[in-house]
Amino acid sequence: MARYSRLPGSVALITLHNPPVNALSAAVRQGIVDAVQRALKDPKVTSVVICGQNGKFCGGADIREFAGPMSGPPLVPMIHAIEAVDKPVAAAIEGVALGGGLELALGCHYRIAHSKAVLGLPEVTLGLLPGAGGSQRLPRLIGLTAALDLITTGRHVSAAEALKLGILDQVTDNNAVDLAVEFVRSVAGQPLDSRRLSTLPCPCPPDVDSLLDKVMSKVRQRSRGALAPVACVQALRAAASLPYAQGMEKERELMATLFNSGQARALQYAFFSQRVVGKWSLPSGASWDNSTARTISKAAVIGLGTMGRGIVVALALTGISVVAVETQEKQLAEASRVVPAMLQREAGRRRLATPPGVISFSSNLQDVSEVELVIEAVFEDMSLKLQVFKHLASVCRPGTLLCSNTSGLDIDQLAAVTQSPGLVVGMHFFAPAHVMKLLEVVYGPRSSPEAVATAMQLGKRMGKVGVAVGNCPGFVGNRMLKPYLEQANFLLEEGATPQQVDEALEEFGFPMGVFRMSDLSGLDVGWRIRKEAGLTGPGVESTRTRQGRRYSPLPDQMCEAGRLGQKTGKGWYQYDGPGGRVARSDPWVDIFLETYRAEHGLVARSITPEEILERCLYALINEGFNILQDAVAAGPEDIDAIYVFGYGWPRHRGGPMFHAGQVGLGRILERLNHHHSHPDVPHLKPSTLLRRLVAAGSPPVQKWREFINKERVHSQL
Ligand SMILES: CCC/C=C/C(=O)SCCNC(=O)CCNC(=O)[C@H](O)C(C)(C)COP(=O)([O-])OP(=O)([O-])OC[C@H]1O[C@@H](n2cnc3c(N)ncnc32)[C@H](O)[C@@H]1OP(=O)([O-])[O-]
């Protein structure tokens, strides 16, 4: 709703009221329409201020309403009516003015904000465009170039930047509503024509077409296959070239297309998933709202390889003091040189003045004795990690939280060598750890709710999307990756090339296909893990079946040939030299694959992009269902957030489990059955949960949690 009040004198105050962010629900829109009418009719009112309850102007359209039929007054005419009012209307912006919230403010004649306010048109991140006139009014206010930046990225800007851009008329450190009231009183009676943005021309640079073409190719490259950024550029082209009314017509057409696209639904689902995973719960019943987190001010990181260095930076950026320990002198010296520069760079990128945390480097594990939390980030080797944990258990004071950055080893085994297994959790970061948003917080059977809550809260302080997951080999992300990689390798055996597989996946929206990605991260990482698992190495017979399952030795043979990826200048592709970044296809790989197939009596067949996607993605999705069935992830949103924030799953496709729902669970089941029945593709046996969901009529993804819980109660899973 919106409250109307008459302030002493002649100012009407309209206050949006819809906690927590005063989103523009049907009731709020109706409230605004009624209040504006009242202000118009009251002859004693000479000016109007619109503000939001509880220090938040408005978080935009109510995203929850997008799922159902629209009711209440529409936004566009409501904002037009405000712009047309013949008494000055000012938006008093505190907290946030985002999306429809900023569009509402752009319909006002003046905008006055608190210095801590944040503004933006983030609709593009929800698969939409600023469809309440924002795509036409903002460029008229701040010029085409700046509007293209804001609207195609959806980035939030500070009040200071908004003032500089010309979005705001005034900024105050004091009460923005008081200032707005004072301001509108002072301008009452003055002409408003030049304040109505819809009547202004759009300031454009001389080479407007080349600017628009450049931005269009940039957005297409940045978010391959995403519709909204393209539509945003089209709407801005209309703003630059058409009169306002025709521009609005174009905005309406584009918005209608986007609104009904699966991509908008996927992105809105991703928005809510990100929030759902913060409300974690464990099978024990412990959850975010009944567990207490400790506030950490002093932490340590053990191991200063690539991951450890990134974790040190991520911690230091929050203001935590970090003891960074590395026992190898050479590595320590390098880290002491590199980490401060990384910190400086990242602080600059985040526009933080000076990195607030204090880092001390040490080669002595004894120096962690006073910290409250340790993150172990040594080499991925269980015996080494056990040694470190035993040592930590004897060095740290009682009550210290011990975390491991393992990417898939058993947390419980690590906990078992400490005196307080309840204080052990996994904190699985993703490289580069100071940049990537995902953090898997891994709880073992003995991890305490306090330890999980602390790791989740620490993740939030570091700006991560933390997802609490159960303990199993590979946890969620890497466990699902395994069948995906396996199928990609099998496809090479059957006739595909690395380029064909990568192209299909990149066309789907991944920033990098599986083989390009392997080259980037190094083929030796998986090789070492497979050697430890006894799947390859001296004495292991070179067959295509290992430990009772189909196995492709292709990646092992690449490593044996010294082709470890970008670092050696050769992998699935060739590069200009070691450390080269530009992948080119390599005839050596074609001959290698042909020889391999001939040796194993395999006849290459032609493989379609559809089969590549089905084999790779459905294998991954199927494992996702197994993970839900095993209660390793609490719900499909957890898996989807992990894949969107950590594995490059295209956000406009929601995540693997959401995608399964979009494709249709029946179809996924049918294709898995089809591939599974093929004699040489034995790893695609459909999960029981998938079968049960299909049998239950394929409920929407939002209902799966409830379904799984019911099935579990009735022991069907
Ligand atoms: C149609 C014409 C064109 C216009 C299109 C638009 O405006 S599109 C919209 C353009 N606007 C945007 O894209 C802005 C989207 N919002 C944000 O970016 C952030 O929420 C924030 C910066 C406003 C506050 O961050 P924060 O960390 O302080 O808090 P938090 O993030 O945890 O959220 C708290 C609670 O509020 C909920 N909720 C939030 N916004 C909306 C909404 N618009 N609607 C409904 N609900 C919303 C959120 O789900 C959560 O609910 P829960 O889990 O408690 O049940």
The ligand as an SDF file (V2000), in Angstrom:
LIG
                    3D

 55 57  0  0  0  0  0  0  0  0999 V2000
    7.4110   -4.4160  -14.9080 C   0  0  0  0  0  0  0  0  0  0  0  0
    8.1060   -3.1460  -15.3380 C   0  0  0  0  0  0  0  0  0  0  0  0
    9.5950   -3.1930  -15.2650 C   0  0  0  0  0  0  0  0  0  0  0  0
   10.1070   -3.2940  -13.9030 C   0  0  0  0  0  0  0  0  0  0  0  0
   10.7420   -4.4080  -13.5200 C   0  0  0  0  0  0  0  0  0  0  0  0
   11.3400   -4.4960  -12.1890 C   0  0  0  0  0  0  0  0  0  0  0  0
   11.3340   -3.6000  -11.3840 O   0  0  0  0  0  0  0  0  0  0  0  0
   12.0260   -5.9830  -11.8410 S   0  0  0  0  0  0  0  0  0  0  0  0
   12.7060   -5.7790  -10.2070 C   0  0  0  0  0  0  0  0  0  0  0  0
   13.9190   -4.9430  -10.2290 C   0  0  0  0  0  0  0  0  0  0  0  0
   14.5060   -4.9090   -8.9120 N   0  0  0  0  0  0  0  0  0  0  0  0
   15.5090   -5.6990   -8.5770 C   0  0  0  0  0  0  0  0  0  0  0  0
   16.0430   -6.4470   -9.3650 O   0  0  0  0  0  0  0  0  0  0  0  0
   15.9690   -5.6090   -7.1500 C   0  0  0  0  0  0  0  0  0  0  0  0
   15.9560   -6.9780   -6.5300 C   0  0  0  0  0  0  0  0  0  0  0  0
   16.3240   -6.9360   -5.1370 N   0  0  0  0  0  0  0  0  0  0  0  0
   17.5940   -6.7950   -4.7140 C   0  0  0  0  0  0  0  0  0  0  0  0
   18.5180   -6.6070   -5.4800 O   0  0  0  0  0  0  0  0  0  0  0  0
   17.8430   -6.8980   -3.2470 C   0  0  0  0  0  0  0  0  0  0  0  0
   16.7910   -7.6160   -2.6810 O   0  0  0  0  0  0  0  0  0  0  0  0
   17.9410   -5.5340   -2.5150 C   0  0  0  0  0  0  0  0  0  0  0  0
   19.2280   -4.8280   -2.9530 C   0  0  0  0  0  0  0  0  0  0  0  0
   16.7440   -4.6600   -2.8130 C   0  0  0  0  0  0  0  0  0  0  0  0
   17.9900   -5.7780   -0.9910 C   0  0  0  0  0  0  0  0  0  0  0  0
   19.0130   -6.6780   -0.6960 O   0  0  0  0  0  0  0  0  0  0  0  0
   19.1490   -7.3310    0.7540 P   0  0  0  0  0  0  0  0  0  0  0  0
   20.3790   -8.1410    0.7360 O   0  0  0  0  0  0  0  0  0  0  0  0
   18.9830   -6.2740    1.7660 O   0  0  0  0  0  0  0  0  0  0  0  0
   17.8850   -8.2670    0.9150 O   0  0  0  0  0  0  0  0  0  0  0  0
   17.4670   -9.5770    0.0720 P   0  0  0  0  0  0  0  0  0  0  0  0
   18.0110   -9.5370   -1.2910 O   0  0  0  0  0  0  0  0  0  0  0  0
   17.7290  -10.7670    0.8870 O   0  0  0  0  0  0  0  0  0  0  0  0
   15.9000   -9.3520   -0.0540 O   0  0  0  0  0  0  0  0  0  0  0  0
   15.0520   -9.3240    1.0900 C   0  0  0  0  0  0  0  0  0  0  0  0
   13.7390   -9.9450    0.7290 C   0  0  0  0  0  0  0  0  0  0  0  0
   13.0770   -9.1040   -0.2170 O   0  0  0  0  0  0  0  0  0  0  0  0
   12.7210   -9.8620   -1.3660 C   0  0  0  0  0  0  0  0  0  0  0  0
   12.7900   -8.9800   -2.5270 N   0  0  0  0  0  0  0  0  0  0  0  0
   13.7890   -8.1550   -2.8620 C   0  0  0  0  0  0  0  0  0  0  0  0
   13.4700   -7.4640   -3.9600 N   0  0  0  0  0  0  0  0  0  0  0  0
   12.2260   -7.8770   -4.3320 C   0  0  0  0  0  0  0  0  0  0  0  0
   11.3670   -7.5220   -5.3920 C   0  0  0  0  0  0  0  0  0  0  0  0
   11.6930   -6.5870   -6.2920 N   0  0  0  0  0  0  0  0  0  0  0  0
   10.1980   -8.1450   -5.4680 N   0  0  0  0  0  0  0  0  0  0  0  0
    9.8460   -9.0690   -4.5800 C   0  0  0  0  0  0  0  0  0  0  0  0
   10.6290   -9.4400   -3.5380 N   0  0  0  0  0  0  0  0  0  0  0  0
   11.7980   -8.8410   -3.4280 C   0  0  0  0  0  0  0  0  0  0  0  0
   13.7370  -10.9860   -1.4040 C   0  0  0  0  0  0  0  0  0  0  0  0
   13.2610  -12.0690   -2.1570 O   0  0  0  0  0  0  0  0  0  0  0  0
   13.8680  -11.3040    0.0640 C   0  0  0  0  0  0  0  0  0  0  0  0
   12.7450  -12.0810    0.4270 O   0  0  0  0  0  0  0  0  0  0  0  0
   12.8350  -13.2140    1.5550 P   0  0  0  0  0  0  0  0  0  0  0  0
   13.9460  -14.1320    1.1090 O   0  0  0  0  0  0  0  0  0  0  0  0
   13.1840  -12.4750    2.8160 O   0  0  0  0  0  0  0  0  0  0  0  0
   11.5020  -13.8400    1.5320 O   0  0  0  0  0  0  0  0  0  0  0  0
  1  2  1  0
  2  3  1  0
  3  4  1  0
  4  5  2  0
  5  6  1  0
  6  7  2  0
  6  8  1  0
  8  9  1  0
  9 10  1  0
 10 11  1  0
 11 12  1  0
 12 13  2  0
 12 14  1  0
 14 15  1  0
 15 16  1  0
 16 17  1  0
 17 18  2  0
 17 19  1  0
 19 20  1  0
 19 21  1  0
 21 22  1  0
 21 23  1  0
 21 24  1  0
 24 25  1  0
 25 26  1  0
 26 27  2  0
 26 28  1  0
 26 29  1  0
 29 30  1  0
 30 31  2  0
 30 32  1  0
 30 33  1  0
 33 34  1  0
 34 35  1  0
 35 36  1  0
 35 50  1  0
 36 37  1  0
 37 38  1  0
 37 48  1  0
 38 39  1  0
 38 47  1  0
 39 40  2  0
 40 41  1  0
 41 42  1  0
 41 47  2  0
 42 43  1  0
 42 44  2  0
 44 45  1  0
 45 46  2  0
 46 47  1  0
 48 49  1  0
 48 50  1  0
 50 51  1  0
 51 52  1  0
 52 53  2  0
 52 54  1  0
 52 55  1  0
M  CHG  4  28  -1  32  -1  54  -1  55  -1
M  END
$$$$
